[in-house]
Amino acid sequence: MPETPQQYTARMLSFVGDKDPFKIQQATAKKLAAAIKGLDKKKLNKRPAPGKWAINEILAHLADAEIVGSWRMRIILNQNGAPIHAFDQDTWAATFNYQKLDAKKSLETFRVVREANLEMLKKVPKQLWENYGEHSERGKETISHIVRMFAGHDLNHLAQVDQIAKAGRRK
């Protein structure tokens, strides 16, 4: 049974706990780069199991999710209460052919957009961190909440990439 939007939110936030979500996000691109260092294209593109994403697909997803997050935060900061549309990650993966994308290019896209987002957030007045959007599946989400969700999302996918990379190195 797939998880509900509320279960997903709770799971992402549980990864963060009392850690600083901003610091988590600052470190993610470097941790991903370290995790995949030395892996060839074949290992980056190998799915760990049927129906599970390979590292290159996870990195493409992270790049797209960062672009989506960038747009969402900018809309919310400039239009408090704005509607925020959900997206189906599996449809995006199929539509944009994640399986054929270059892992290192996706990681670079993720890194550049993430750095821009963090720079933008550093300049946002604290009172605007409580601006919110109405997510079509999860309801009201403030900038503060989105930053925590993205940190949890990072930790979730970092763990996946680490696990797949370690298995690839053993073979």
C-alpha positions in Angstrom: 0.0 0.0 0.0 1.5 3.4 -1.0 2.1 5.9 1.8 -0.3 8.8 2.2 0.9 12.4 1.8 0.8 12.7 5.6 2.9 9.6 6.1 5.4 10.8 3.5 5.7 14.2 5.3 6.2 12.5 8.7 8.9 10.2 7.2 10.8 13.0 5.6 10.7 15.1 8.8 11.8 12.1 10.9 15.1 12.0 9.0 15.8 15.6 10.0 14.9 15.3 13.7 16.6 18.2 15.5 19.4 18.6 12.9 19.8 21.9 11.1 18.0 21.6 7.8 20.0 24.4 6.2 23.3 22.6 7.0 22.0 19.3 5.7 21.1 21.0 2.4 24.5 22.7 2.2 26.3 19.4 2.5 24.2 17.2 0.3 25.9 17.8 -3.1 29.3 17.1 -1.7 28.1 14.0 0.0 26.5 12.8 -3.2 29.7 13.5 -5.2 31.7 11.5 -2.6 29.3 8.6 -2.6 29.5 8.2 -6.4 33.2 8.9 -6.8 34.9 6.2 -8.8 31.7 4.5 -10.0 31.5 3.9 -13.8 28.5 4.6 -15.9 27.4 1.0 -15.8 27.3 1.0 -12.0 25.6 4.4 -11.9 22.9 3.2 -14.2 22.3 -0.3 -12.6 19.0 -0.6 -10.8 19.4 -2.3 -7.4 16.2 -4.3 -7.9 13.2 -4.3 -10.3 11.1 -1.2 -9.9 13.9 0.6 -7.9 15.8 3.6 -9.2 19.5 3.5 -10.1 21.8 6.2 -8.8 21.5 8.1 -12.1 17.7 8.2 -11.7 17.9 9.3 -8.1 20.2 12.2 -9.1 18.0 13.2 -12.0 15.0 13.2 -9.5 17.0 15.3 -7.0 17.8 17.8 -9.8 14.2 18.1 -10.9 12.9 18.2 -7.3 15.3 21.1 -6.6 14.0 23.0 -9.6 10.4 22.4 -8.5 11.3 23.5 -4.9 13.0 26.6 -6.3 9.9 27.6 -8.1 7.6 26.8 -5.2 9.6 28.9 -2.7 9.7 31.8 -5.0 6.0 31.7 -5.7 5.2 31.4 -1.9 7.6 34.2 -1.0 5.9 36.5 -3.4 2.3 35.3 -3.2 1.5 34.1 0.3 -1.1 31.3 0.1 -0.3 30.4 -3.5 -1.5 27.0 -4.8 1.3 24.5 -5.0 0.8 21.6 -7.4 2.0 18.1 -6.7 3.9 16.1 -9.3 4.2 12.4 -9.9 7.9 11.5 -9.6 7.4 8.2 -11.5 5.7 10.0 -14.4 8.5 12.6 -14.5 11.1 9.8 -14.5 9.4 8.2 -17.5 8.7 11.4 -19.4 12.2 12.8 -18.9 13.8 9.4 -19.4 15.8 9.5 -16.1 17.3 6.0 -16.9 19.2 7.5 -19.8 20.5 10.7 -18.1 24.1 11.2 -17.1 24.5 11.0 -13.4 27.3 13.6 -13.2 25.3 16.1 -15.2 22.3 15.6 -13.0 24.4 16.1 -9.9 25.9 19.3 -11.3 22.4 20.6 -12.1 21.3 19.8 -8.5 24.4 21.4 -7.0 24.0 24.7 -9.0 20.3 25.1 -8.3 20.7 24.1 -4.7 23.4 26.7 -4.2 21.2 29.4 -5.8 18.2 28.4 -3.6 20.3 28.5 -0.4 21.7 31.9 -1.4 18.2 33.1 -2.0 17.0 31.8 1.4 19.9 33.6 3.2 18.5 36.9 1.9 14.8 36.2 2.8 13.6 38.2 5.9 12.7 35.8 8.7 9.1 36.9 8.8 8.6 35.6 5.2 9.7 32.1 6.3 6.2 31.7 7.5 4.7 32.5 4.1 2.9 29.4 2.9 1.6 27.6 -0.2 -1.4 25.3 -0.4 0.1 22.0 -1.6 -2.5 20.1 -3.6 -1.9 16.9 -1.6 -0.3 17.9 1.7 -2.0 21.2 2.5 -0.4 24.3 4.0 3.4 24.3 3.7 5.5 27.3 4.9 9.0 28.1 3.7 10.3 26.8 7.0 8.5 23.5 6.5 9.7 23.2 2.9 13.3 23.7 4.0 12.9 20.9 6.5 11.1 18.6 4.0 13.9 19.1 1.5 16.5 18.3 4.1 14.7 15.1 4.9 14.3 14.3 1.2 18.1 14.8 0.9 18.8 12.4 3.7 16.4 9.8 2.3 18.1 9.8 -1.1 21.6 10.1 0.3 21.0 6.9 2.2 19.7 5.2 -1.0 22.7 6.4 -3.1 25.2 5.3 -0.4 23.6 1.8 -0.2 23.5 1.3 -3.9 27.1 2.7 -4.3 28.4 0.4 -1.6 26.8 -2.6 -3.2 28.2 -1.6 -6.6 31.7 -1.4 -5.2 31.5 -4.9 -3.7 30.8 -6.4 -7.1 
